[in-house]
């Protein structure tokens, strides 16, 4: 594995930063900043619980549903232009103290 492929490594973060700055140089400052936060009470998460399971018992399901919903949001933004025509977008996924993911999305129109 190349050290730049290791998510969260200093080399990977530096590469991501350089890519983001190159996008700003080419397309200008982002016009939109969105934060997309996971909700462990989403229907899709609760529907997958078995017996007495709680969402915090199944982080795999929480992450899977979060990724599906994030993909749907990004398609709506980029392909369907719900906020206007997108020239470029970049996002990062982080984890909160409660181990729930959230995404920061920058978009340039």
C-alpha positions in Angstrom: 0.0 0.0 0.0 1.3 3.4 -0.9 1.6 5.8 2.1 -0.7 8.3 0.3 -3.5 5.7 0.2 -3.7 5.4 4.0 -6.6 7.6 5.0 -5.7 10.0 7.7 -2.0 9.7 7.3 0.0 13.0 7.2 1.0 12.3 3.6 -2.6 11.6 2.6 -3.9 14.7 4.4 -1.2 16.8 2.6 -2.2 15.4 -0.8 -5.9 16.1 -0.1 -5.1 19.7 1.0 -3.0 20.3 -2.2 -5.8 18.9 -4.3 -8.3 21.2 -2.6 -6.1 24.2 -3.1 -5.6 23.4 -6.8 -9.4 23.3 -7.2 -9.7 26.7 -5.5 -7.0 28.1 -7.8 -8.8 26.8 -10.9 -12.5 27.4 -10.0 -12.4 30.0 -7.2 -13.6 30.0 -3.7 -16.4 27.6 -2.8 -20.0 29.0 -2.9 -21.6 26.5 -0.6 -20.5 24.8 2.6 -22.7 21.9 3.8 -22.4 19.6 6.8 -24.2 16.3 6.5 -24.6 14.6 9.9 -25.5 11.0 10.6 -28.7 10.2 12.6 -28.7 6.8 14.3 -32.5 7.1 14.5 -32.9 7.0 10.7 -35.7 4.6 9.7 -33.2 2.5 7.6 -31.0 2.0 10.6 -33.7 1.2 13.1 -35.4 -1.2 10.5 -32.2 -3.3 10.5 -32.1 -3.8 14.3 -32.9 -7.3 15.5 -34.4 -8.1 18.9 -33.0 -5.8 21.6 -30.2 -4.4 19.4 -29.7 -0.6 19.5 -28.0 1.4 16.8 -24.9 1.8 18.9 -24.6 -2.0 18.8 -24.3 -2.0 15.0 -21.9 0.7 13.8 -21.6 -1.3 10.5 -25.2 -0.6 9.7 -24.9 3.1 10.8 -21.9 3.6 8.4 -23.6 1.8 5.6 -26.7 3.9 5.8 -24.7 7.1 6.2 -22.7 6.3 3.1 -25.9 5.5 1.1 -27.5 8.7 2.1 -24.4 10.8 1.5 -24.1 9.3 -2.0 -27.8 10.2 -2.6 -27.1 13.8 -1.4 -24.0 14.2 -3.6 -25.9 12.9 -6.6 -28.7 15.4 -5.9 -26.2 18.2 -5.6 -23.9 17.3 -8.5 -26.0 15.4 -11.1 -29.4 17.0 -10.4 -28.2 20.5 -9.5 -30.4 21.1 -6.5 -28.2 24.0 -5.5 -27.3 25.1 -9.1 -24.7 23.9 -11.6 -21.7 22.4 -9.9 -18.2 23.1 -11.3 -16.5 21.2 -8.6 -17.0 19.7 -5.2 -14.9 18.2 -2.5 -15.9 16.5 0.8 -14.3 14.9 3.8 -15.9 12.5 6.3 -15.0 12.9 10.0 -16.2 11.1 13.1 -17.8 12.9 16.1 -17.0 12.0 19.7 -20.0 9.7 19.7 -18.4 7.7 16.8 -21.0 9.0 14.3 -19.8 10.1 10.9 -20.5 13.5 9.4 -19.4 15.0 6.1 -18.2 18.5 5.2 -18.9 19.4 1.6 -17.6 22.3 -0.4 -19.2 23.2 -3.7 -18.2 25.8 -6.4 -20.9 26.9 -8.8 
